Amino acid sequence: MTYKEFIAQIENFEANYCGDISESTYFSFPMQPVLDAETRLSAAEKSIAYFSMEYGLAPSIYNFFHLNRPMTEKNKFFKHQVFSNYWISDYVFKINIHKMLDIPIYSGGLGVLAGDTVKSIADQGLSAVALGILWNKGYFKQNFWYKYGQVPEELSWDPHSYPGLIPLKNRIRMTTKQGDLVLRLWKYYVYSHDKKHVVPLVLMDSNLSDNSEHFRKLTDQLYRSDEVFWRILQRSILGIGGMKALEDLKLNIDCYHLNEGHAAFALVEKYVQLADKSRMAFEKKKFVYTCHTPVAAGHDRFQTAELRAIFPEKYVEAAEEFGKETEDSKDVNLTYLCLDNCRHVNAVAQKHGEIMRLQFPDFAKRIDAITNGVHTHTWVSEPFAQLFDKHESVFGDWRADPNRLQEAGKLIKNDEFRRDVFHAHQVNKRHLLNFVKPWKLQEDVLTVCWARRITNYKRPSLLFHHVEELLHIVGQTGPLQIIIAGKSHPMDSAGASHIQNIMEHVDRLNRSYKQVKVLVLENYDTYFGKLLTNCVDIWLNNPLPPFEASGTSGMKAILNGVLQLSTLDGWVVEAEHDDIGWIFGWRHKGPEIGDEWELRLDEDSKALYGSLKEAAELYYRTNKNGVVDIHSPWIDKMIHCIARAGFFNTHRMVQEYKAKMWA
Ligand SMILES: *Cc1c(COP(=O)(O)O)cnc(C)c1O
């Protein structure tokens, strides 16, 4: 693609974007990789199309485009409230920060993984395009109300002034029984760490005056789930709209990667498009599928009557032909649609592979497992990046090959390295403490964090299950600082009551803040994801096994030498014997998956307190008010963490995708 052709496709180029884009620059980044990527995608070269409902791109912490074009007021985030047992003036107190709002098109781990995957695809210079949806109102904004818990609020942002995002003139049309649905396409470019390559991200948007009021709102809110028609239409925008977009952009795609069953209608669209239906057996070979959750709510199932109320008959027939669970079923199951028709299927950790094979025995032979990772460049903190650079003789060019971090074990007897590791961590920790300064957290007090999506199987309030027991341990070992953060889906009543529950526990600890100080942070996002995973001493992960397919936040933590306190589930199973912290609690075994509502809080909270006590004892033996024993096993564990981060990254994961799925 030439530069002229590139700007010709942009809507309102002269009025809105000519100051940001020139022959040499794209929002201050180099232009050439953009033109190269577009050329490769439309040339004979065969490329990958990656479909995902959400993308957590984290531009506030990595590759930000806003240096040239400052964020407008609408795209900033101003304040976060903190709820604590240590009173400032009230339970809830604000910290004011002026940070940019990340493109709000993700809700949690699935989106962050998609973003990290696309970044690693760019790092490896592969030819690919990513497809998603431009959520005009994001996910939602979280407010804490004392005694009430989480109160969700509609989020607003302005895509037209968001740096790096450009609208195209293209229009996609989908036929429905309620009339045509028209989609605008947007583009965002995800650059490699060295800015030599990009992956274009195409986002679909129904907020156009061509559409009815009802259709305009379809791309408002991610995972709006109050009505089945919304869910079907949102998924068809991704799958059907996405396939039509690829056609409209004239891209030459050889492999369609469906990230989660949300994109399953892409297979239906492929079939409908075929003039010669007998070619479907051949076309199916181009589809691959990644499944992300063993939790029932993660698998979409729609009645054929519901599909028939929306789609023309040929779509309903195709969905029935490829997506029925059984011959006489009246439901189309998007997970089955993918499992039964994709050439390659993968679970996201080895343990998850085992569980998936139990859940879908008919497909057991075809289910592979490729363990998730995180994008090293996004999640590494500056002090640790400098540390890896300093020990170049061992880590080599770790930026080009993050797998090199596996070599960390070679430095375990190197006193200078051991001192540097602990020091780099303390620099990070001070950064966090400064961020929440009014609460006067202490640098040499053990700090534990639990932060993730708040949902039942992750057991958000396990740490507070027996507050008296917790206080008892702290009395024996030394004080504790606890940070909690996370959003619960607005329709998830169990999640909401967990938040309320946590706030009540914090309230009950209000006289004990000298022993246990708790901070609950509002609006967990990728910015906080980085701050917390980089800076605390211990990362707490306590899902009920075997319901955590992988989990990725712990991988961000180990990259920065933060120890794990975890149940044995998801990715942690693969690090069980690596001495990266403490593993506690109930273990899943055998052919029964079990009940995700039986949380085992009593027994597992006791196990958690036992391990926490061990961890605290070791911590206070290692760090005595700033006097550090560099020969402590604590530092061995930190180094083991770094070494494992050389495996749990998306660089290695994309290499595996390439070899096993995309080839
Ligand atoms: C990394 C990340 C997640 C995923 O965390 P899990 O451990 O998989 O639960 C979710 N949300 C944000 C904002 C993240 O940065």
The ligand as a Tripos MOL2 file, in Angstrom:
@<TRIPOS>MOLECULE
LIG
   15    15     1     0     0
SMALL
NO_CHARGES

@<TRIPOS>ATOM
      1 C1         -3.4340   -9.3340   33.7630 C.3       1 LIG1
      2 C2         -4.7690   -8.7540   34.0210 C.ar      1 LIG1
      3 C3         -5.8620   -9.5880   34.2390 C.ar      1 LIG1
      4 C4         -5.7520  -11.0920   34.2540 C.3       1 LIG1
      5 O1         -5.5240  -11.5350   35.5500 O.3       1 LIG1
      6 P1         -5.8140  -13.0450   36.0190 P.3       1 LIG1
      7 O2         -4.7050  -13.4290   36.8730 O.co2     1 LIG1
      8 O3         -5.8630  -13.8740   34.7700 O.co2     1 LIG1
      9 O4         -7.1120  -13.0200   36.7140 O.co2     1 LIG1
     10 C5         -7.1080   -9.0120   34.4650 C.ar      1 LIG1
     11 N1         -7.2620   -7.6760   34.4790 N.ar      1 LIG1
     12 C6         -6.2240   -6.8370   34.2840 C.ar      1 LIG1
     13 C7         -6.4700   -5.3680   34.3140 C.3       1 LIG1
     14 C8         -4.9480   -7.3390   34.0460 C.ar      1 LIG1
     15 O5         -3.9240   -6.4870   33.8480 O.3       1 LIG1
@<TRIPOS>BOND
     1     1     2 1
     2     2     3 ar
     3     2    14 ar
     4     3     4 1
     5     3    10 ar
     6     4     5 1
     7     5     6 1
     8     6     7 2
     9     6     8 1
    10     6     9 1
    11    10    11 ar
    12    11    12 ar
    13    12    13 1
    14    12    14 ar
    15    14    15 1
@<TRIPOS>SUBSTRUCTURE
     1 LIG1         1 GROUP 0 **** ****
